[in-house]
Amino acid sequence: MKKYLDINVYDALQERLKYLFDNFDNIYISFSGGKDSGLLLNMVLDYKRKHNINRKIGVFHQDFEAQYQATTDYVESMFLNNLDDIEPYWCCIPMGSRCAVSNFQMYWYPWDDEKTEDEWVRPMPKHPFIINLYNHHFDFYKYKMAQEDFYHEFGFWYARQHKGKTVCLLGIRADESLNRYRAYTNERKKTFGKGKWTTKLGKDFYNAYPLYDWTTKDVWIANGKFEYEYNKIYDLFYKAGLSIHQMRVASPYHESAKEHLNLYRILDPKTWVKVVARVQGANFGAIYGNTKILGSRRFELPPGHTWRSYVKFLLATLPDDVRENYIKKFKTSIRFWWKHGGVVNEAAIKELESCNYHIRNNGKSNYHSDKDKIIFLGTPDDTDDIKSTIDIPSWKRMAICILKNDHLCKHMGFAQTKKQTERERILIEKYKNL
């Protein structure tokens, strides 16, 4: 295991757990069924039992309906085998989930009550602690609300239901992705105490990331050393030739998992039959999700096209609602770079100038940054000859967004703001019956 000057990550975790149990009245874990949240749940339960802590730990599982049978088996086992120590929240509720395998469905809805049960990927679990559309007591729930909103609002609801300071534990590790690293290092966030491994969300409500400094290797060493129960889909991933860093447990239609969608056909054929029928475009995504057709690899511009003309061609092939979504994003990006400009590092500016891009340098952006703000006097067709940054606009980036079914246009640097979240909620409501 990774070791600092005088402590390894396991001992550091024990100190963090002690700090959490000493300072928070209520603790719940966000449990996906993956390796990280599974290890965290096992270790928290171990700590609780070792120190004879009587209070129960909340366990929140947001069930996306479409998942490997091995994941369902693992989640079920972890709930049933630990009921004496946990307060279970296994949620099977219709919610809007972004769909990256189809240009015809921006969202799909797990546990959609407008579908027959035969159309669901799997039957709804029957345990008495299962929370569904008809028995929930969530005052925040809005029909088919966005999955991110459901997750976010559940935390505040849980905190309101329990007196005292509340913390949600997440199995986020900084080496998993840049976004997860940022969740830990964000200098502007408020924390509980001095450590950056907590984030204040509201009055007496926090997130905590006690596994933030663990590596993937550390996770599997701990599972082996302590003989913890884990999701056996990882064994099948290994047999399929994936490295430990490629193994992901996620909704098969999500952008982070679409490249591995075809694994369902190989590893869980019974589930695959339902997965491919559940969302329009899933079979196409499985076949081409790891190819240049969906933008996962380098690809060439079709003959006779510029990237600008190719974008217009692609837009013309889309349903009206999906096309309008992209057009709004693209127009926002074009206006931003034409009117306001964005910060670019010095090396990129020299490359842009040497390649004769039509730009205007407006000087330093503000006193917090030493980067210059650059305005583009026209959107480049592509910026393949710029090597020092990818954060500049081009028609090629727009085309890749369409090819990737990237409805949020993350490839162009868009993030989900509060305003965009509200717009997403309105879109979900508008198109929920499609």
Secondary structure by P-SEA (a helix, b strand, c coil): ccccccccaaaaaaaaaaaaaacccbbbbbccccaaaaaaaaaaaaaaaaacccbbbbbbbbccccccaaaaaaaaaaaaaccccccccccbbbbbbbbcccccccccccccccccccccccccccccccccccccccccccccccaaaaaaaaaaaaaaacccbbbbbbcccccccaaaaaaccccccccccccccccccccccccccccccccaaaaaaaaaaacccccaaaaaaaaaccccccccccccccccccccccccccccaaaaaaaaaaccaaaaaaacccccccccccccccccccaaaaaaaaaaaccaaaaaaaaaaaaaaaaaaacbbbbbcaaaaaaaaaacccccccccccccccbbbbbbccccccccccccccccccaaaaaaaaaacccccccccccccaaaaaaaaaaaaacccc
